[in-house]
């Protein structure tokens, strides 16, 4: 019971950004140690070990799952070891220490999920918490401001505060909601998870429960749309198609889902078309043009960092610092930031060694889940669709690689999907 409670609490915290400042127990003040999630993950892992690591022997007997776990463990060790050669070694060694700690804890915690998690419980929790996040998101849109929920991790946002993500279409200025996340795109990723899982449940359920899940689908889908996260929109489309292929449900089971989705999409299109056009790059709104240009610049800088250290990389978490030094040599009015493509980010920071481990762990975990689709097809397919969604998001955003809650959510879903 304590083990399942710890796993459940971890997945609840993955859907938000609850921080502890200063870190508890006199721990070093790192970005990683400020996350309540990190401490719950470590406590859950300790409980699992104290119980004799239930399920670990079965994991080791499964070649694909064992290879996925081994690759992730080696990735964590490699990331932590990169403190020895990181670009930030003399500037701020805590940068790589924090990133390395995150990957080590994620790697070990994923063993717990792969060995002992209960898929159905986790899916129910993620839908429930995602629905609450959706309610907060829509309230933020209605107010065009935050709700004063800082104790739950909500960041302060308003139309008049600098540094916020704002869309502009003519005289219409729209503050993109961020929920409990630092950025609307991160919120979009979380809402993709809830929308996909609610979709899967809506196709399985009957009677009153189906209506409930259809309502939650409408809620999370609308909240996802108003984040205006293009990567999340694309991820939902690709992962939704993958879910349809994997579930093999009769078309009549999908019809209510399609009707609800079409209705919500139509309402959104009619209400927000000028903002949608601006977000799509139609017209000459400087905010959107700048967003695209910045991504191109950081892609070029990542390729430069890779060329400098192709084998071992610049060090975990170090690319934003390295890019800041590159920018000093240019005329760009930018601060250092992460490249918006996870595979380039991994290669730039951890080299070809880290990239190989990352891809190996991910592919082996997904393939292991696909091979077991005949058993518990619906829930397994839902979690695999989430894993695919994060792959798509990672082609355009960095947070599935750089932010603890999203890293853990992604790899946790892969591990749970591959369970026997």
C-alpha positions as CSV (number, residue, x, y, z in Angstrom):
1,X,0.0,0.0,0.0
2,X,2.7,2.6,0.8
3,X,4.4,1.8,-2.5
4,X,1.3,2.3,-4.6
5,X,0.5,5.5,-2.7
6,X,4.0,6.8,-3.5
7,X,3.7,6.0,-7.1
8,X,0.3,7.6,-7.3
9,X,1.4,10.7,-5.5
10,X,4.4,11.0,-7.9
11,X,2.1,10.9,-10.9
12,X,-0.1,13.5,-9.4
13,X,2.9,15.8,-8.8
14,X,4.0,15.3,-12.4
15,X,1.0,17.2,-13.6
16,X,2.1,20.3,-11.8
17,X,5.0,22.3,-10.6
18,X,5.0,22.2,-6.8
19,X,8.3,23.6,-5.5
20,X,9.9,23.6,-2.0
21,X,12.0,26.7,-1.4
22,X,14.4,26.2,0.3
23,X,14.8,22.5,-0.3
24,X,14.0,20.3,2.8
25,X,16.4,18.4,5.0
26,X,19.3,20.8,4.4
27,X,19.8,19.6,0.9
28,X,21.9,21.7,-1.6
29,X,19.8,24.4,-3.2
30,X,19.6,23.0,-6.7
31,X,16.9,23.4,-9.3
32,X,16.2,19.6,-8.9
33,X,16.0,19.6,-5.1
34,X,13.3,22.3,-5.1
35,X,10.8,19.9,-6.7
36,X,8.5,18.2,-4.3
37,X,8.2,15.5,-7.0
38,X,11.9,14.6,-6.6
39,X,11.6,13.9,-2.9
40,X,8.4,11.8,-3.4
41,X,10.2,9.8,-6.2
42,X,13.2,9.1,-3.9
43,X,11.0,8.1,-1.0
44,X,9.0,5.8,-3.2
45,X,12.1,4.2,-4.5
46,X,13.4,3.7,-1.0
47,X,10.1,2.0,-0.1
48,X,10.4,-0.2,-3.1
49,X,13.9,-1.3,-2.2
50,X,12.9,-1.9,1.4
51,X,10.1,-4.2,0.2
52,X,12.7,-6.3,-1.7
53,X,12.2,-4.6,-5.1
54,X,9.0,-6.4,-6.1
55,X,8.8,-7.0,-9.9
56,X,12.5,-6.4,-10.5
57,X,13.4,-10.0,-11.2
58,X,10.6,-10.3,-13.8
59,X,11.9,-7.1,-15.4
60,X,15.4,-8.5,-15.7
61,X,14.1,-11.6,-17.4
62,X,12.5,-9.5,-20.2
63,X,15.3,-8.6,-22.6
64,X,13.7,-5.5,-24.1
65,X,12.5,-4.0,-20.8
66,X,15.9,-4.8,-19.2
67,X,17.7,-3.2,-22.1
68,X,15.5,-0.1,-21.8
69,X,16.1,0.2,-18.1
70,X,19.9,-0.4,-18.4
71,X,20.2,2.3,-21.1
72,X,18.3,4.8,-18.9
73,X,20.4,3.9,-15.9
74,X,23.6,4.4,-17.9
75,X,22.2,7.7,-19.3
76,X,21.7,8.9,-15.7
77,X,25.3,7.9,-14.7
78,X,26.6,9.6,-17.9
79,X,24.7,12.8,-17.2
80,X,26.0,12.9,-13.6
81,X,29.5,12.1,-14.7
82,X,29.5,15.0,-17.2
83,X,30.2,17.3,-14.2
84,X,33.8,16.3,-14.9
85,X,33.9,18.0,-18.3
86,X,30.9,20.3,-18.4
87,X,31.2,23.8,-19.9
88,X,29.8,25.2,-16.7
89,X,32.4,23.5,-14.4
90,X,34.0,26.7,-13.3
91,X,31.1,29.1,-13.9
92,X,28.3,27.3,-12.0
93,X,28.9,23.6,-11.3
94,X,25.5,23.3,-9.8
95,X,23.9,23.5,-13.3
96,X,25.2,20.1,-14.3
97,X,24.9,18.6,-10.8
98,X,21.2,19.4,-10.8
99,X,20.6,18.0,-14.3
100,X,22.7,14.9,-13.6
101,X,20.7,14.3,-10.3
102,X,17.4,14.6,-12.2
103,X,18.4,11.9,-14.7
104,X,19.8,9.6,-12.0
105,X,16.6,9.8,-9.9
106,X,14.4,9.4,-13.0
107,X,16.3,6.3,-14.1
108,X,16.0,4.6,-10.8
109,X,12.4,5.7,-10.2
110,X,11.5,4.3,-13.7
111,X,12.6,0.9,-12.4
112,X,9.9,1.2,-9.7
113,X,7.2,2.1,-12.2
114,X,8.3,-0.7,-14.6
115,X,8.2,-3.2,-11.8
116,X,5.3,-2.3,-9.6
117,X,2.9,0.4,-11.0
118,X,-0.8,-0.3,-11.6
119,X,-1.6,1.0,-15.1
120,X,-5.3,1.5,-14.6
121,X,-4.9,3.5,-11.4
122,X,-2.3,5.7,-13.0
123,X,-4.5,6.5,-16.0
124,X,-7.4,7.3,-13.8
125,X,-5.3,9.7,-11.7
126,X,-3.8,11.4,-14.7
127,X,-7.2,12.0,-16.2
128,X,-8.6,13.4,-12.9
129,X,-5.6,15.7,-12.2
130,X,-5.4,16.7,-15.8
131,X,-9.1,17.7,-15.7
132,X,-8.5,19.9,-12.6
133,X,-5.6,21.5,-14.5
134,X,-7.9,22.1,-17.4
135,X,-10.4,23.9,-15.1
136,X,-7.6,26.2,-13.9
137,X,-6.5,26.8,-17.4
138,X,-9.9,27.9,-18.6
139,X,-10.3,30.1,-15.5
140,X,-6.9,31.8,-16.3
141,X,-8.1,32.4,-19.9
142,X,-11.4,34.0,-18.6
143,X,-9.5,36.2,-16.2
144,X,-6.5,36.8,-18.5
145,X,-4.5,36.6,-15.3
146,X,-3.4,34.0,-12.7
147,X,-5.7,32.9,-9.9
148,X,-3.5,33.4,-6.9
149,X,-2.8,29.7,-6.5
150,X,1.0,30.1,-5.9
151,X,0.9,27.5,-3.1
152,X,0.1,24.9,-5.7
153,X,2.9,26.1,-8.1
154,X,1.0,28.6,-10.2
155,X,3.3,31.2,-11.7
156,X,2.2,34.9,-11.6
157,X,1.1,36.0,-15.1
158,X,-0.7,39.1,-16.5
159,X,-1.0,41.0,-19.7
160,X,1.1,43.9,-18.2
161,X,3.9,41.8,-16.8
162,X,7.1,41.5,-18.9
163,X,8.3,38.0,-20.0
164,X,4.9,36.4,-20.5
165,X,3.7,34.5,-23.6
166,X,1.2,36.8,-25.3
167,X,-0.5,36.5,-28.7
168,X,-1.5,39.5,-30.7
169,X,-3.9,39.8,-33.6
170,X,-4.5,43.5,-34.4
171,X,-5.6,45.1,-31.2
172,X,-6.4,41.8,-29.5
173,X,-3.8,40.8,-27.0
174,X,-4.3,37.4,-25.4
175,X,-2.3,36.0,-22.4
176,X,-1.7,32.3,-23.0
177,X,-2.5,30.3,-19.9
178,X,0.2,28.3,-18.2
179,X,-1.8,26.4,-15.6
180,X,0.7,25.3,-12.9
181,X,3.6,25.2,-15.3
182,X,6.2,27.8,-16.2
183,X,5.2,28.0,-19.8
184,X,2.0,27.5,-21.9
185,X,3.8,24.9,-24.1
186,X,4.5,22.8,-21.0
187,X,0.9,23.0,-20.0
188,X,-0.1,22.0,-23.5
189,X,2.0,18.8,-23.1
190,X,0.3,17.9,-19.8
191,X,-3.2,18.5,-21.4
192,X,-2.3,16.3,-24.3
193,X,-1.7,13.5,-21.8
194,X,-5.1,14.0,-20.2
195,X,-6.9,14.4,-23.5
196,X,-5.4,11.1,-24.9
197,X,-6.2,9.1,-21.8
198,X,-9.8,10.5,-21.6
199,X,-10.2,9.6,-25.3
200,X,-9.1,6.0,-24.6
201,X,-11.5,5.7,-21.7
202,X,-14.4,7.2,-23.5
203,X,-14.1,4.6,-26.3
204,X,-14.1,1.8,-23.7
205,X,-16.8,2.9,-21.2
206,X,-20.5,2.4,-21.4
207,X,-23.6,4.4,-20.2
208,X,-23.0,7.0,-17.6
209,X,-19.3,6.4,-17.4
210,X,-18.9,7.0,-21.1
211,X,-20.7,10.3,-20.7
212,X,-18.5,11.3,-17.9
213,X,-15.3,10.6,-19.9
214,X,-16.7,12.4,-22.9
215,X,-17.3,15.4,-20.7
216,X,-13.7,15.2,-19.4
217,X,-12.5,14.8,-23.0
218,X,-14.3,18.0,-24.0
219,X,-12.9,19.9,-21.0
220,X,-9.3,18.8,-21.5
221,X,-9.4,19.3,-25.3
222,X,-10.8,22.8,-25.0
223,X,-8.1,23.7,-22.4
224,X,-5.4,22.2,-24.7
225,X,-6.6,24.3,-27.7
226,X,-6.5,27.6,-25.7
227,X,-2.9,27.0,-24.8
228,X,-2.1,27.7,-28.5
229,X,0.7,25.2,-28.3
230,X,1.4,24.2,-31.9
231,X,3.6,21.3,-30.9
232,X,0.9,20.0,-28.5
233,X,-1.8,20.3,-31.2
234,X,0.4,18.3,-33.6
235,X,1.3,15.7,-31.0
236,X,-2.4,15.2,-30.2
237,X,-3.2,14.6,-33.9
238,X,-0.3,12.1,-34.4
239,X,-0.8,10.3,-31.1
240,X,-4.5,10.2,-31.5
241,X,-4.1,8.5,-34.9
242,X,-1.7,6.0,-33.3
243,X,-4.2,5.4,-30.5
244,X,-6.9,4.6,-33.1
245,X,-4.6,2.1,-34.8
246,X,-3.5,0.4,-31.6
247,X,-6.9,0.1,-30.0
248,X,-8.7,-1.6,-32.9
249,X,-12.1,-0.5,-31.7
250,X,-15.2,-0.5,-34.0
251,X,-15.9,2.8,-35.6
252,X,-19.2,3.3,-33.7
253,X,-17.1,3.4,-30.4
254,X,-15.2,6.3,-31.9
255,X,-18.1,8.2,-33.2
256,X,-19.1,10.0,-29.9
257,X,-15.4,11.0,-29.4
258,X,-15.2,12.4,-33.0
259,X,-18.4,14.3,-32.5
260,X,-17.3,15.9,-29.2
261,X,-13.9,16.7,-30.7
262,X,-15.4,18.3,-33.8
263,X,-17.9,20.4,-31.7
264,X,-15.1,21.7,-29.4
265,X,-12.8,22.4,-32.4
266,X,-15.6,24.3,-34.2
267,X,-16.3,26.5,-31.2
268,X,-12.6,27.3,-30.8
269,X,-12.2,28.1,-34.5
270,X,-15.2,30.5,-34.5
271,X,-14.1,32.2,-31.3
272,X,-10.4,32.5,-31.8
273,X,-9.7,32.6,-35.5
274,X,-7.7,35.8,-35.5
275,X,-5.4,34.4,-32.9
276,X,-5.1,31.1,-34.7
277,X,-4.1,32.9,-37.9
278,X,-1.5,34.9,-36.0
279,X,-0.1,31.7,-34.3
280,X,0.1,30.1,-37.7
281,X,2.2,32.9,-39.0
282,X,-0.4,34.5,-41.2
283,X,0.3,38.3,-41.3
284,X,3.2,40.1,-39.8
285,X,2.7,40.0,-36.1
286,X,6.2,40.6,-34.7
287,X,5.7,38.3,-31.6
288,X,5.2,35.2,-33.7
289,X,7.9,36.0,-36.2
290,X,10.3,36.5,-33.3
291,X,9.3,33.1,-31.9
292,X,10.1,31.3,-35.1
293,X,13.4,33.2,-35.6
294,X,14.6,32.4,-32.1
295,X,14.1,28.7,-32.7
296,X,16.2,28.8,-35.9
297,X,19.0,30.6,-34.1
298,X,19.2,28.1,-31.2
299,X,19.1,25.2,-33.7
300,X,22.2,26.7,-35.4
301,X,23.9,27.2,-32.0
302,X,23.2,23.6,-31.0
303,X,24.8,22.3,-34.2
304,X,27.8,24.5,-33.3
305,X,28.0,23.0,-29.8
306,X,27.7,19.5,-31.3
307,X,30.6,20.2,-33.7
308,X,32.8,21.2,-30.8
309,X,32.1,18.2,-28.6
310,X,30.4,15.5,-30.7
311,X,31.3,12.5,-28.6
312,X,30.8,13.6,-25.0
313,X,28.8,16.9,-25.3
314,X,29.0,20.1,-23.4
315,X,27.6,18.6,-20.1
316,X,24.1,18.0,-18.8
317,X,22.1,21.2,-18.5
318,X,25.0,23.2,-20.0
319,X,23.7,24.2,-23.4
320,X,21.8,27.3,-22.3
321,X,25.1,28.6,-20.8
322,X,27.1,27.6,-23.9
323,X,24.6,29.3,-26.2
324,X,24.8,32.5,-24.2
325,X,28.6,32.6,-24.9
326,X,27.9,32.1,-28.6
327,X,25.3,34.8,-28.6
328,X,27.9,37.3,-27.2
329,X,29.7,37.0,-30.5
330,X,26.6,37.9,-32.5
331,X,24.2,40.8,-32.9
332,X,21.2,38.8,-31.6
333,X,19.1,40.3,-28.8
334,X,18.8,37.0,-27.0
335,X,19.6,35.3,-23.7
336,X,21.0,31.8,-23.5
337,X,18.3,29.1,-23.8
338,X,17.8,25.4,-24.6
339,X,17.4,24.3,-28.2
340,X,13.8,23.4,-29.0
341,X,14.5,19.9,-30.2
342,X,15.2,17.2,-27.7
343,X,17.5,15.0,-29.8
344,X,19.7,18.0,-30.7
345,X,19.6,19.0,-27.0
346,X,20.7,15.5,-25.8
347,X,23.4,15.4,-28.5
348,X,24.7,18.9,-27.6
349,X,24.8,18.2,-23.9
350,X,25.6,14.5,-23.6
351,X,27.2,13.8,-26.9
352,X,26.7,10.8,-29.2
353,X,27.1,8.5,-26.2
354,X,24.2,10.1,-24.4
355,X,22.1,10.3,-27.5
356,X,22.6,6.6,-28.2
357,X,21.6,5.7,-24.7
358,X,18.5,8.0,-24.8
359,X,17.2,6.5,-28.1
360,X,18.0,3.0,-27.1
361,X,16.1,3.3,-23.8
362,X,13.1,4.9,-25.5
363,X,12.8,2.6,-28.5
364,X,13.2,-0.6,-26.4
365,X,10.6,0.6,-23.9
366,X,8.0,1.5,-26.7
367,X,8.7,-1.7,-28.6
368,X,8.3,-3.8,-25.4
369,X,4.9,-2.2,-24.9
370,X,3.8,-2.7,-28.5
371,X,4.7,-6.4,-28.2
372,X,2.3,-6.8,-25.3
373,X,-0.7,-5.0,-26.9
374,X,-2.7,-8.2,-27.0
375,X,-2.8,-8.1,-23.2
376,X,-4.6,-5.2,-21.6
377,X,-4.7,-3.5,-25.1
378,X,-6.7,-0.4,-24.2
379,X,-4.8,0.9,-21.2
380,X,-1.5,-0.1,-22.7
381,X,-2.3,1.6,-26.0
382,X,-3.3,4.8,-24.1
383,X,0.1,5.0,-22.4
384,X,2.0,4.2,-25.6
385,X,0.0,7.0,-27.3
386,X,1.3,9.4,-24.6
387,X,4.8,8.2,-25.2
388,X,4.4,8.9,-28.9
389,X,2.9,12.3,-28.2
390,X,6.0,13.3,-26.3
391,X,8.3,12.2,-29.1
392,X,6.4,14.5,-31.4
393,X,6.5,17.4,-28.9
394,X,10.2,16.8,-28.5
395,X,10.8,17.6,-32.2
396,X,9.7,21.2,-31.5
397,X,10.1,21.8,-27.7
398,X,12.8,20.9,-25.2
399,X,10.8,20.3,-22.0
400,X,10.3,16.5,-22.3
401,X,14.1,16.5,-21.9
402,X,14.8,19.5,-19.6
403,X,12.0,19.6,-17.1
404,X,11.7,17.0,-14.3
405,X,7.9,16.6,-14.2
406,X,7.7,16.0,-18.0
407,X,10.8,13.8,-18.1
408,X,9.4,11.6,-15.4
409,X,5.9,11.6,-16.9
410,X,7.2,10.5,-20.3
411,X,9.5,7.7,-19.1
412,X,7.0,6.6,-16.5
413,X,4.3,6.1,-19.2
414,X,6.8,4.2,-21.3
415,X,7.7,2.0,-18.4
416,X,4.1,1.4,-17.3
417,X,3.0,0.6,-20.9
418,X,5.7,-2.1,-21.2
419,X,4.7,-3.9,-17.9
420,X,3.5,-7.5,-18.3
